Amino acid sequence: MSMREKRKDGLLSYGFLLDRDVSKVAALFPRKRTRTLSDVGLSEKAKDSEIVREAWERQLTIVTGNGDDFVREINAFQGRTKRADCHELYGVIVLPNGYEHQRRLLQGLEDKLRLGSEKLKWTDVAQKNCFVRVKKSGKPEVKRFKRCFYCQKQELEGVGV
């Protein structure tokens, strides 16, 4: 059995936590699945490390314009995994700065998500802990964060993911 919570249909539920620099595009995400920093009780001045912890606890995908800092924080956070205490996150989406770019690029973005030849949905981004960087050209670059040792071992042994 995976350490990650699943919905009744077996898929990981997904939702988004919007960082302060992308908060204006909140209306472009599914309303019931989207939280801003203030929605989760964080101040606009919250450190990236606090946002990462909150996203992990609430099982939300981080949406930001500040990718490099978040990658560093996520890698540090995931490095603290201990047996039966998985610190894998639920992905991060990095948008270019500027509301107009963000608004334009978010339209139809989910249909453009690919990991290799595999088509992805938002739930896959969360379940596979993907790093999605959306370029101003509109083409998303998708990679996976390094897997938690225990989850990777379970996956290789064929024990639920």
N, C-alpha and C positions, 0 to 999 in steps of 0.2 A: 504494500500500500504506500502510495506516495505521501510525502510530507505536506504536499500542497492541497488545499481545500478544493473540492470539486462540487459542481452543481449536481442535481439529481440525474441529469442526462450524461454525466461523466466528464463534461467539459469544464475547464477552469473558467470561472466567472471572470469578467474583466471590467475595468473601470479606469478612469483617468484622473490624475492629480496634476493640475495645471500650475506651473511655476509662475511667479509674478510677471515675468517678461512675456508671457503668452496669455495672460488672463483675459485679454480683450476678445480672444477667439473662443471663449467658453461656449458661446451660443452655437458654434459650429460642430460641437461634439454632442453625443446623445445626452440629453439633460439629466436623466436619472442615473447615468453612469459617470458623471463628471463632477469633480470637486475642485474648488480653488483652495489656496492656502487658508483663507479665513474660514471656509467651510469645515476644515479639519482642525481648527483651533490654533493654527500657526500664524505668526505675525508676518507682515510683508518683509521683515528683515530677518526671517528665519535663515539659519545657515543651511547650506546644501546638505550637510550631514543630517540635520534634523528632518529635512524633506525626504531624504532617502529612507530614514528609519520609519517615518510616518507612512510612506508609500508601501514599505514592506509589511508593516503591521496591518494596514488596510487592504493589502493585495491590489494595489493600483499601479498602473503604468504611468510613469512620470512624463509630462510633456513640458519641454523647455526650449529656450533659444540658446542655452548655455551648456552645450554638450560636453566640452572637454572637462570642465569642473565636475560635472555629474559622473562621467566615466571614472574619473579618479576616485570619487567618493563611493561609487557603487563597487568598484574593485576592492577598495579597502573594507567596506562593509561585508561583502561576500567572503572576504578572507578570514572573517571571524567565525565561520561556520564550525560547529562542533557536532559530534555524533548526535543524531536525532534532533538537531537544532539548526535546520537548514536556513541559511541567510540569502538564498537566491531571491532575486527581485522579480519583478513582473514586466521588465522591459522599460525602455526609455525612447521617446520620440523627440528628435531635435529638429526644430523648425528654424528657418532663417529669420533674422530680425525684420521687424516691420509688419504691421497689421495687414496691409494690402497684400504683401507676399504670402503671409500666413493664410489669409482668407482664400486667395486664389489656389494655393497649393493643397489645401485641405480638401477641396472639392474633388471627390472621386479617388482620394488617396488610397483608401483601403483596397480598391480594385487593382492598384499598381504594385502592391506588396508582393515581393518574391524573395525566397531564400533559396538560392540556386535556381532550380527549375520549379520548385514547390510554390504554389499560390498560397498566400497567407491571408487570414482575417485578423481582426483585432484580438480575438481570443487566442490565436496562435502566437501573436507578438507577446502576450502576457504569459502564456503557458511555456513558451520556448525561451523566455527572457531575452528578447531581441533588442538590439540597438538599431534604431531606424533614424537615419539622417536624411532629411528631405532637402535636396539641393534646389536652388532658385530655378533651375531648368525644369523642376517638377519631378525628376526621377529620384525615387527613394533608394538609398543604399541600406541594405539590411544585413546585419551580422548577428551572431549569437554571442552573449557574454559567456565566459568560461563557466562550465557547469560546476556545481558544488560536488565535491568528491563523492559524497554518499549518494546523491541523486544519480550521478554518472554511473556509479557502480551498480545501483539498482537497475538502471536502464540497460546496461550491458548484460546483466543477469536475467533480464526479461521480467523483472518484478515491476509491476505498475509504474507509471511515470507520474 
